[in-house]
Amino acid sequence: MWFFPHSALVSKGLPMTVAGIDFGTTNSTAGYLGTDGKPVMISLGHGGELPTPTVLFADTQDGRIYMGDVAKSRLINGAEGRYMRSLKKYLGEPDLLTTRITRYTYTLEDLIAHFLRGVKDALEAETGKPVDAVNLGRPVRFNDDDPKLDKQGQQRLENAAKLAGFKHVRFQFEPIAAALGYETKLDKETTVLVVDVGGGTTDYSLVRLGPDRAHAADRSQDMLGYHGVYVGGDLFDADIITHAVTPELGRDATYHLMGKDLPWPKYIFQSIASWAFFNRLYDGTTRKDITDMHEASSQPIRTARLKQLLDEYLYFEFSTAVENTKKDLSKAPDVTLSMPFFKSPLSQNVSRSAFDDWTAHLRARLDVALEETLAQANLPQNRIDKVFLTGGTTLNPAVRALFAARFGADKLVWTDVFTSVGYGLVADAKRVGYTA
């Protein structure tokens, strides 16, 4: 089967409202089955936007943990506290992840539960009744290398959903959910490659879709192949940081010590390129080392930016500027990367051609994973009728060009790249017997 059911699957006819939640690395969406049996997506974001950022802000002044756009707003408005993002990326990690915020220690499941509880509250406010059952999306792989860690990743997400108050939890592969949403638009049997390039992972699913198949409870025979790889929007951001930003933070600087000019440690700048490792720079010894090296730096203006980034906790502004640059490069061949929040403001041109060169290794990994998907299905690529693109990174012209070169531009289709998975998760809940 396509999904990994919880042992207490909801049986048909239970009097409850059923939700579908796309808990994404970068953004999340949610919806429910309406009384007419049709999916209804709700607004989680500001201004009626359906998606909301998958972020948390632990406010040290009032002791509360905020989620989504509210979390971003509190950080922007100067509240003191801890900003957390990309939590989904850690689900497949081997370590038992905990963090201490003020007087309390939180596990990864605790933090994700805070976010999911906020989504549950929004769903219940919208429907006016309890939302006890959820169909959650999951990547094809939580961990590329270890099946046990992949299973652990799903278990952690299920634990978080239970902590958030959901009594019944089931899972569906995210690209399959996207395919089910697309299936409602088809008028004949179609072999579709679903490409879901999210913030953390890229998932492929090769499926048979069509109006005659849409209502079948068991679609396992229509699942021709699936594969996933840990390549997503966050790694595209990291390449911008590595190539365009870290040289302006002193990556190539030296510091003078005991009569010698020594290079700055590489791990510092590698950590800056990843939210997962950035917080390690706040280790007391590392902070002192950075201060000492800056005082003896051959590039004091540049390393001052690095020190300010840490001292003033500017990673939100920093990462937002990088992400905006990436998005702008999907629309224009040349853009300006601007970081005016530094005392010595940073502004430089970034070309799409350079960005494409930096990220060529990521597209190569996407291509290898695609080959694996086709091999699983034992299906030549000329037998694929359509390539359905979803996830924000599919807006990148070079990423789209990869699939256009493979299959032909006329075969590429997409709807709303940010909400198709969430919509499909709600539709899938109805298909398997989750009912309102």
Long-range contacts (C-beta under 8 A, 24 or more apart in sequence): 1-218, 1-220, 2-172, 2-173, 2-176, 2-219, 2-220, 2-223, 3-170, 3-171, 3-172, 3-173, 3-428, 3-432, 4-138, 4-154, 4-170, 4-171, 5-170, 5-171, 6-158, 6-168, 6-169, 6-170, 8-168, 9-168, 9-170, 10-133, 10-168, 10-170, 10-433, 10-434, 11-433, 12-433, 12-435, 13-435, 14-133, 14-168, 14-435, 16-129, 16-130, 16-131, 16-132, 16-133, 16-168, 16-436, 17-123, 17-124, 17-127, 17-129, 17-130, 17-131, 17-132, 17-133, 17-436, 18-131, 18-133, 18-134, 18-135, 18-426, 18-429, 18-430, 18-434, 18-435, 18-436, 19-119, 19-120, 19-123, 19-131, 19-133, 19-134, 19-135, 19-166, 19-426, 19-429, 20-134, 20-135, 20-136, 20-137, 20-177, 20-422, 20-423, 20-424, 20-425, 20-426, 20-427, 20-428, 20-429, 21-116, 21-119, 21-134, 21-135, 21-136, 21-137, 21-422, 21-425, 22-137, 22-174, 22-177, 22-419, 22-421, 22-422, 22-425, 23-54, 23-88, 23-112, 23-115, 23-116, 23-136, 23-137, 23-157, 24-51, 24-54, 24-88, 24-137, 24-198, 24-199, 24-421, 25-54, 25-86, 25-88, 25-89, 25-198, 25-199, 25-200, 25-201, 25-232, 25-233, 25-234, 26-53, 26-54, 26-85, 26-86, 26-198, 26-199, 26-200, 26-233, 26-234, 26-392, 27-51, 27-52, 27-53, 27-54, 27-199, 27-392, 27-418, 28-52, 28-53, 28-54, 28-68, 28-115, 28-119, 28-422, 29-418, 29-419, 29-421, 29-422, 29-423, 30-119, 30-122, 30-123, 30-422, 31-422, 31-423, 31-425, 31-426, 32-123, 32-126, 32-127, 32-131, 32-426, 32-436, 33-426, 33-429, 33-430, 33-434, 33-435, 33-436, 34-436, 35-436, 37-430, 37-435, 37-436, 39-423, 39-426, 39-427, 39-430, 40-126, 40-426, 41-419, 41-422, 41-423, 41-426, 42-122, 42-123, 42-126, 44-68, 44-69, 44-119, 44-122, 45-69, 46-73, 50-418, 50-419, 50-422, 51-418, 51-419, 53-85, 54-85, 54-86, 54-87, 54-88, 54-115, 54-199, 55-83, 55-84, 55-85, 56-83, 56-84, 56-85, 56-87, 56-111, 56-114, 56-115, 57-81, 57-82, 57-83, 57-84, 58-82, 58-84, 58-101, 58-102, 60-101, 60-102, 63-102, 65-101, 65-111, 65-114, 67-114, 67-115, 67-118, 67-119, 68-115, 68-118, 72-316, 75-316, 76-316, 83-313, 83-315, 83-316, 84-111, 85-275, 85-319, 86-199, 86-200, 86-234, 86-275, 86-276, 87-111, 87-112, 87-115, 88-112, 88-199, 88-200, 89-200, 89-234, 89-276, 90-276, 91-142, 91-152, 91-153, 91-154, 91-156, 91-157, 92-141, 92-142, 92-143, 92-149, 92-150, 92-152, 92-153, 93-143, 93-149, 94-146, 94-149, 108-156, 108-160, 109-156, 109-159, 109-160, 109-163, 110-160, 110-163, 112-156, 112-157, 112-160, 113-159, 113-160, 113-161, 113-163, 113-164, 114-164, 116-160, 116-161, 116-163, 116-164, 116-166, 117-163, 117-164, 117-165, 119-164, 120-164, 120-165, 120-166, 131-166, 132-165, 132-166, 132-167, 132-168, 133-166, 133-167, 133-168, 133-169, 133-429, 133-434, 134-161, 134-166, 134-168, 134-169, 134-170, 135-170, 135-171, 135-172, 135-425, 135-426, 135-428, 135-429, 135-434, 136-161, 136-169, 136-170, 136-171, 136-172, 136-425, 137-171, 137-172, 137-173, 137-174, 137-177, 137-421, 137-422, 137-425, 138-171, 138-172, 138-173, 138-174, 139-173, 139-174, 139-198, 139-200, 139-201, 139-203, 139-228, 140-173, 140-174, 140-175, 140-201, 140-203, 140-204, 140-205, 140-226, 140-227, 140-228, 141-201, 141-203, 141-228, 141-229, 141-230, 144-228, 144-229, 144-230, 170-432, 170-434, 172-424, 172-425, 172-428, 173-203, 173-205, 173-226, 174-198, 174-203, 174-421, 175-203, 175-204, 175-205, 175-226, 175-390, 175-421, 176-205, 176-207, 176-223, 176-226, 176-424, 176-428, 177-420, 177-421, 177-422, 177-423, 177-424, 177-425, 177-427, 177-428, 178-388, 178-390, 178-420, 178-421, 178-424, 179-205, 179-207, 179-209, 179-388, 179-424, 180-214, 180-424, 180-427, 180-428, 180-431, 181-415, 181-420, 181-421, 181-423, 181-424, 181-427, 182-209, 182-388, 182-413, 182-415, 182-420, 182-424, 183-209, 183-210, 183-211, 183-213, 183-214, 184-214, 184-427, 185-415, 186-210, 186-211, 187-211, 189-213, 190-385, 190-386, 191-224, 191-379, 191-383, 191-384, 191-385, 191-386, 192-384, 192-385, 192-386, 192-387, 192-388, 193-373, 193-384, 193-386, 193-387, 193-388, 193-407, 194-388, 194-390, 195-387, 195-388, 195-389, 195-390, 195-391, 195-394, 195-403, 196-390, 196-391, 196-421, 197-231, 197-232, 197-233, 197-366, 197-389, 197-390, 197-391, 197-392, 197-393, 197-394, 197-399, 198-232, 198-233, 198-391, 198-392, 198-393, 199-232, 199-233, 199-234, 199-391, 199-392, 199-393, 200-230, 200-232, 200-233, 200-234, 201-228, 201-229, 201-230, 201-231, 201-232, 202-228, 202-229, 202-231, 202-232, 202-366, 202-369, 202-391, 202-393, 203-227, 203-228, 204-228, 204-369, 204-370, 204-373, 205-373, 206-373, 206-374, 206-376, 206-377, 206-379, 206-384, 214-431, 215-431, 217-431, 217-432, 217-433, 224-376, 224-377, 224-379, 225-373, 225-374, 225-375, 225-376, 225-377, 225-379, 226-373, 226-376, 227-369, 227-370, 227-372, 227-373, 227-376, 228-369, 229-365, 229-366, 229-368, 229-369, 231-362, 231-365, 231-366, 231-369, 232-391, 232-393, 233-323, 233-326, 233-391, 233-392, 233-393, 234-274, 234-275, 235-359, 235-362, 236-326, 236-359, 236-362, 236-393, 236-396, 237-273, 237-319, 237-322, 237-323, 237-326, 238-273, 238-274, 239-273, 239-355, 239-358, 239-359, 239-362, 240-322, 240-325, 240-326, 240-337, 240-350, 240-355, 240-358, 241-272, 241-273, 241-322, 242-269, 242-270, 242-273, 242-358, 243-354, 243-358, 244-325, 244-337, 244-348, 244-350, 244-354, 245-272, 245-322, 245-337, 245-339, 245-346, 246-272, 246-273, 247-302, 248-302, 248-305, 248-346, 248-348, 249-302, 249-303, 249-305, 249-306, 249-309, 250-294, 250-297, 250-299, 250-302, 250-303, 250-305, 250-306, 252-299, 253-297, 253-298, 253-299, 253-302, 253-303, 254-297, 254-298, 255-292, 255-293, 255-294, 255-296, 255-297, 255-298, 256-296, 256-298, 257-296, 261-298, 264-293, 264-303, 265-289, 268-306, 272-306, 272-309, 275-315, 275-319, 278-315, 281-310, 282-310, 301-344, 304-343, 304-344, 305-339, 305-342, 305-343, 305-344, 305-346, 308-342, 308-343, 309-342, 314-341, 314-342, 317-341, 325-350, 326-355, 326-396, 327-395, 329-355, 329-396, 330-395, 330-396, 330-397, 352-397, 352-398, 355-398, 356-398, 359-398, 363-398, 363-399, 363-402, 366-399, 366-402, 367-402, 370-406, 381-406, 381-407, 384-411, 385-411, 386-411, 386-412, 386-413, 387-411, 387-412, 387-413, 388-413, 388-414, 389-413, 389-414, 389-417, 390-414, 390-415, 390-417, 390-420, 390-421, 391-417, 391-421, 392-417, 392-418
